[in-house]
Amino acid sequence: MIDLKGKVAVVFGLANKRSIAWGIAQKLSEAGATLAICYQNERLKKEADALIPELKDAKAYQCDVSVDAEIDTLFATLKETYGTLHTIVHAVAFAPADAIKNDFLLTTREDFRIAHDVSVYSLIAVSRAAVPLMTEGGSILTLTYYGSTKVFPNYNVMGVAKAALESCVRYLASDLGPRNIRVNAISAGPIKTLAAAGISGFSNILQIYRDRAPLRRNVELGEVADTAVFLLGPKSRAITGEIVMVDGGFHVSGGI
């Protein structure tokens, strides 16, 4: 059992009860962590308000990670409320619909910028704001996907953004290691989340994983969350800069 009592975890990216951010928040709560759960905007506030009561010692905060002023305001509030932070979960990704469904060749400059701003730069921005409060060391975790290194149909600019995100993990791990802050990513197999709903042919991807992954099944939200708690806790204290695959072994099977 991983014990996170006395630790404060900030989780970005809550969308609904099927989101990976929510699964990780539940496992962190079970481990005893105090939670600050962040949702993007007023539209998602209702979801957050409905879910937060299920967690012990949890509060909800609004923060659009593409807006520096909102990040600054959030972390000023977190400093006043908690003082010290120990864990950051960055479960945030977005690309405009056209940049997902159209051929990659047709990606516009603006859609490319948005995908990288929200999905990649936000990890840097959030980490920079969090580090002054992580005075006891800690762990930062983000989420990626195998489409960062292999071409998946209808993933397009998000694959390029995830490749950049994985590079950020390594550079941030190098920067923050001397402060005893670790930075890692989980590359999860496909899970039916709100974000996945925007990918055309997603059900086919699920079937391909079931057919070709060594475990012959899709991964479950709880399995990703269990790995997240391990990477965020003291038992992984010598692991940083890693992309940990939680995909039933699909990445060793020769792709699609």
C-alpha positions as CSV (number, residue, x, y, z in Angstrom):
1,M,0.0,0.0,0.0
2,I,1.4,3.4,-1.0
3,D,0.9,5.9,1.8
4,L,0.5,9.6,0.7
5,K,-1.0,10.9,3.9
6,G,0.2,14.5,4.5
7,K,0.9,15.0,0.8
8,V,-0.9,17.6,-1.4
9,A,-1.7,16.6,-5.0
10,V,-2.9,19.0,-7.7
11,V,-4.7,17.2,-10.6
12,F,-5.3,19.1,-13.8
13,G,-7.7,17.9,-16.5
14,L,-10.9,16.7,-14.8
15,A,-13.6,16.4,-17.4
16,N,-16.0,13.7,-16.1
17,K,-16.1,10.4,-14.2
18,R,-14.5,8.6,-17.2
19,S,-11.5,10.9,-17.5
20,I,-8.1,9.6,-16.6
21,A,-7.6,12.6,-14.3
22,W,-10.6,11.4,-12.2
23,G,-9.3,7.8,-12.0
24,I,-5.9,9.1,-10.8
25,A,-7.6,11.4,-8.3
26,Q,-9.6,8.5,-6.8
27,K,-6.5,6.4,-6.3
28,L,-4.6,9.4,-4.8
29,S,-7.4,9.9,-2.4
30,E,-7.4,6.3,-1.4
31,A,-3.7,6.6,-0.7
32,G,-4.5,9.5,1.7
33,A,-3.4,12.5,-0.4
34,T,-5.1,15.9,0.0
35,L,-6.4,16.9,-3.4
36,A,-6.8,20.1,-5.4
37,I,-8.8,19.1,-8.5
38,C,-8.7,21.5,-11.4
39,Y,-11.2,21.9,-14.2
40,Q,-10.9,24.1,-17.3
41,N,-14.0,26.3,-17.3
42,E,-17.4,27.1,-16.1
43,R,-19.0,24.5,-18.3
44,L,-17.1,21.7,-16.5
45,K,-17.7,23.1,-13.0
46,K,-21.0,21.1,-12.7
47,E,-19.1,17.9,-13.3
48,A,-16.4,18.8,-10.8
49,D,-18.9,19.9,-8.1
50,A,-20.7,16.6,-8.5
51,L,-17.6,14.4,-8.3
52,I,-15.5,16.2,-5.6
53,P,-17.7,15.1,-2.6
54,E,-16.7,11.5,-3.4
55,L,-13.2,12.3,-2.4
56,K,-11.9,12.9,1.1
57,D,-10.0,16.2,1.7
58,A,-10.6,17.5,-1.9
59,K,-11.4,20.9,-3.3
60,A,-12.1,22.0,-6.8
61,Y,-10.5,25.0,-8.6
62,Q,-11.1,26.4,-12.1
63,C,-8.0,27.0,-14.2
64,D,-7.6,27.2,-18.0
65,V,-4.0,26.2,-18.4
66,S,-3.7,28.1,-21.7
67,V,-4.1,31.4,-19.7
68,D,-1.0,32.4,-17.7
69,A,-3.1,34.7,-15.5
70,E,-5.3,31.9,-14.4
71,I,-2.3,29.7,-13.6
72,D,-0.8,32.5,-11.5
73,T,-4.1,33.0,-9.7
74,L,-4.5,29.3,-9.0
75,F,-1.1,28.8,-7.6
76,A,-1.4,31.9,-5.4
77,T,-4.5,30.3,-4.0
78,L,-2.9,27.0,-3.6
79,K,0.0,28.6,-1.7
80,E,-2.4,30.3,0.6
81,T,-4.5,27.2,1.2
82,Y,-1.8,24.4,1.4
83,G,1.6,26.1,1.6
84,T,3.5,23.1,0.2
85,L,2.7,21.0,-2.8
86,H,4.1,17.5,-3.5
87,T,2.4,16.2,-6.6
88,I,1.2,17.6,-9.9
89,V,-0.8,15.5,-12.4
90,H,-1.1,17.1,-15.9
91,A,-3.9,15.2,-17.7
92,V,-4.5,17.9,-20.3
93,A,-4.6,17.7,-24.1
94,F,-6.5,19.4,-26.9
95,A,-6.4,19.9,-30.6
96,P,-9.1,21.5,-32.8
97,A,-11.4,19.0,-34.5
98,D,-10.2,19.8,-38.0
99,A,-6.6,19.1,-37.0
100,I,-7.7,15.6,-35.9
101,K,-10.0,14.5,-38.7
102,N,-8.3,16.1,-41.7
103,D,-5.1,14.8,-43.3
104,F,-2.0,15.8,-41.3
105,L,-0.7,17.7,-44.4
106,L,-3.7,20.1,-44.0
107,T,-2.8,21.1,-40.4
108,T,-3.1,24.9,-40.2
109,R,-0.5,27.0,-38.4
110,E,-3.1,28.1,-35.8
111,D,-4.3,24.6,-35.1
112,F,-0.7,23.4,-34.7
113,R,-0.1,26.3,-32.2
114,I,-3.2,25.5,-30.2
115,A,-2.5,21.8,-30.0
116,H,1.1,22.5,-28.7
117,D,0.1,25.3,-26.4
118,V,-2.6,23.4,-24.6
119,S,-1.1,19.9,-24.7
120,V,2.6,20.7,-24.3
121,Y,3.5,24.2,-23.2
122,S,0.9,23.9,-20.3
123,L,3.1,21.3,-18.7
124,I,6.0,23.7,-18.6
125,A,3.8,26.6,-17.4
126,V,2.2,24.5,-14.6
127,S,5.5,23.1,-13.5
128,R,7.1,26.5,-13.4
129,A,4.3,27.7,-11.1
130,A,4.4,24.6,-8.9
131,V,8.1,24.3,-8.3
132,P,8.4,27.2,-5.8
133,L,5.8,25.4,-3.7
134,M,7.4,21.9,-4.0
135,T,10.0,22.7,-1.3
136,E,10.1,19.1,-0.1
137,G,10.6,17.6,-3.5
138,G,7.9,15.7,-5.2
139,S,6.7,14.3,-8.5
140,I,5.1,15.6,-11.7
141,L,3.2,13.3,-14.0
142,T,1.7,13.8,-17.5
143,L,-0.1,11.5,-20.0
144,T,1.0,10.6,-23.4
145,Y,0.2,8.0,-26.1
146,Y,2.0,5.7,-28.5
147,G,0.9,7.9,-31.4
148,S,3.9,10.0,-30.4
149,T,6.2,7.6,-32.1
150,K,4.0,5.6,-34.5
151,V,1.4,6.9,-37.0
152,F,-2.1,6.2,-35.9
153,P,-5.1,7.0,-38.2
154,N,-6.9,10.1,-37.2
155,Y,-4.5,11.1,-34.5
156,N,-2.5,13.5,-36.7
157,V,-1.3,16.7,-34.9
158,M,-1.9,15.2,-31.5
159,G,0.8,12.6,-32.3
160,V,3.3,15.4,-33.0
161,A,2.2,17.2,-29.8
162,K,2.6,14.1,-27.7
163,A,6.2,13.6,-29.1
164,A,7.0,17.2,-28.0
165,L,5.4,16.5,-24.6
166,E,7.6,13.4,-24.1
167,S,10.7,15.5,-24.9
168,C,9.5,18.1,-22.3
169,V,9.4,15.3,-19.7
170,R,13.0,14.6,-20.3
171,Y,14.2,18.2,-20.2
172,L,12.1,19.1,-17.1
173,A,13.4,16.0,-15.4
174,S,16.9,17.2,-16.0
175,D,16.1,20.7,-14.8
176,L,14.2,19.7,-11.7
177,G,16.2,16.6,-10.6
178,P,18.6,18.7,-8.4
179,R,15.5,19.9,-6.5
180,N,14.4,16.3,-5.9
181,I,11.4,16.8,-8.2
182,R,10.8,13.9,-10.6
183,V,9.0,14.2,-13.9
184,N,7.5,11.2,-15.7
185,A,4.8,10.3,-18.2
186,I,2.4,7.4,-18.6
187,S,1.7,6.2,-22.2
188,A,-1.6,4.5,-21.7
189,G,-3.5,2.3,-24.1
190,P,-6.7,3.6,-25.6
191,I,-9.4,4.3,-23.0
192,K,-13.0,5.5,-23.7
193,T,-12.6,9.1,-22.4
194,L,-14.2,12.4,-23.5
195,A,-11.0,13.2,-25.5
196,A,-11.1,9.8,-27.2
197,A,-14.6,10.5,-28.5
198,G,-13.1,13.0,-30.9
199,I,-11.0,10.5,-32.7
200,S,-12.6,8.9,-35.7
201,G,-12.5,5.1,-35.8
202,F,-11.7,4.9,-32.1
203,S,-13.6,1.6,-31.7
204,N,-11.4,0.1,-34.4
205,I,-8.3,1.1,-32.4
206,L,-9.7,-0.6,-29.3
207,Q,-10.2,-3.8,-31.3
208,I,-6.7,-3.7,-32.8
209,Y,-5.3,-3.5,-29.3
210,R,-7.4,-6.4,-28.1
211,D,-6.2,-8.5,-31.1
212,R,-2.5,-7.6,-31.0
213,A,-1.5,-6.7,-27.5
214,P,0.3,-9.5,-25.7
215,L,-2.4,-9.4,-22.9
216,R,-5.1,-9.6,-25.6
217,R,-7.3,-6.9,-24.0
218,N,-7.6,-3.2,-23.5
219,V,-6.3,-1.5,-20.4
220,E,-8.6,-0.2,-17.7
221,L,-8.7,3.2,-16.1
222,G,-7.8,1.7,-12.7
223,E,-4.7,0.2,-14.1
224,V,-3.4,3.5,-15.4
225,A,-4.3,5.1,-12.1
226,D,-2.5,2.5,-10.1
227,T,0.7,3.1,-12.1
228,A,0.2,6.8,-11.7
229,V,0.1,6.5,-7.9
230,F,3.3,4.4,-8.0
231,L,5.1,7.0,-10.1
232,L,3.8,9.8,-7.8
233,G,4.8,8.1,-4.6
234,P,8.0,7.3,-2.7
235,K,8.4,3.8,-4.1
236,S,9.4,5.3,-7.5
237,R,11.9,7.7,-5.9
238,A,14.7,6.8,-8.3
239,I,12.6,7.0,-11.5
240,T,12.5,10.2,-13.5
241,G,12.5,11.3,-17.2
242,E,10.6,8.0,-18.1
243,I,7.7,7.2,-20.4
244,V,6.1,4.3,-18.8
245,M,4.0,2.1,-21.1
246,V,0.6,0.9,-19.7
247,D,-0.9,-0.6,-22.8
248,G,-1.1,-4.4,-22.3
249,G,2.3,-4.7,-24.1
250,F,0.9,-3.4,-27.4
251,H,4.0,-1.4,-28.1
252,V,6.1,-4.5,-28.4
253,S,3.8,-6.2,-30.9
254,G,4.9,-4.5,-34.1
255,G,2.4,-1.7,-34.2
256,I,-0.7,-1.6,-36.3
